[in-house]
Amino acid sequence: MLNEPETSLHPELLPALAALIAGAAERSQIVVVTHSEPLVAALQEASDVHTVRLTKELGETRIIGQGLLDEPPWHWPPR
């Protein structure tokens, strides 16, 4: 679990960070929590990633694209 790993990094370092994360993900499961769209884009370029985007509606955190009665639009990939 990496919680906002881009904090305090210069934006030009995000592709290198994404490459390091992608390399680590080849050997284990990595979950990245970020508010950085550039980091998400760099991760998507560096490897095959699955993104879950969240939003806050009336104080409640929701998954974007998921209806009230829908199952989550994601699953844990096999390892």
C-alpha distance (Angstrom), angle and dihedral (degrees) to the residues before:
residue distance angle dihedral
M1 . . .
L2 3.78 . .
N3 3.78 114.6 .
E4 3.81 111.2 -158.2
P5 3.82 95.5 -32.6
E6 3.81 90.1 178.5
T7 3.80 92.3 69.3
S8 3.81 111.6 126.1
L9 3.82 92.9 4.1
H10 3.78 123.6 124.2
P11 3.84 109.5 -112.4
E12 3.81 90.8 -119.0
L13 3.82 88.8 65.2
L14 3.82 94.2 59.5
P15 3.83 95.5 90.0
A16 3.82 89.8 52.6
L17 3.81 90.3 47.8
A18 3.81 90.0 49.5
A19 3.81 90.5 50.9
L20 3.82 90.8 51.8
I21 3.80 91.4 48.6
A22 3.82 91.2 47.4
G23 3.80 90.1 50.9
A24 3.79 91.9 50.8
A25 3.82 90.0 47.3
E26 3.81 89.6 61.6
R27 3.82 88.2 66.6
S28 3.81 101.7 33.9
Q29 3.77 144.0 5.6
I30 3.80 113.3 -82.5
V31 3.79 126.7 -165.5
V32 3.80 115.6 -166.0
V33 3.79 122.7 -167.0
T34 3.79 112.1 -164.0
H35 3.77 144.3 152.5
S36 3.81 90.3 -159.5
E37 3.81 113.9 108.6
P38 3.84 90.3 -171.6
L39 3.83 90.0 56.6
V40 3.81 91.2 49.2
A41 3.81 89.8 50.3
A42 3.82 91.6 48.0
L43 3.82 91.2 49.4
Q44 3.80 90.9 50.1
E45 3.82 89.6 52.3
A46 3.82 93.4 45.7
S47 3.80 98.9 49.3
D48 3.78 148.6 -11.3
V49 3.80 101.6 -75.4
H50 3.76 134.1 172.9
T51 3.78 116.0 -140.5
V52 3.78 129.4 -158.9
R53 3.78 112.4 -168.0
L54 3.77 119.6 -155.3
T55 3.78 132.3 -161.7
K56 3.77 134.0 -174.7
E57 3.81 116.3 -124.7
L58 3.79 119.1 -179.7
G59 3.80 90.3 -20.7
E60 3.82 93.5 -49.9
T61 3.81 123.0 113.5
R62 3.81 110.7 -132.1
I63 3.81 136.3 177.8
I64 3.80 110.6 -111.4
G65 3.81 110.0 -115.7
Q66 3.79 95.8 19.0
G67 3.79 117.9 117.8
L68 3.78 123.6 -145.9
L69 3.82 94.1 -96.6
D70 3.82 98.6 30.7
E71 3.76 123.5 111.0
P72 3.79 114.3 -116.7
P73 3.84 110.1 -77.6
W74 3.84 90.7 -128.8
H75 3.76 140.7 64.4
W76 3.77 135.4 -167.2
P77 3.79 106.8 -95.0
P78 3.80 117.9 -127.4
R79 3.77 116.9 -97.5
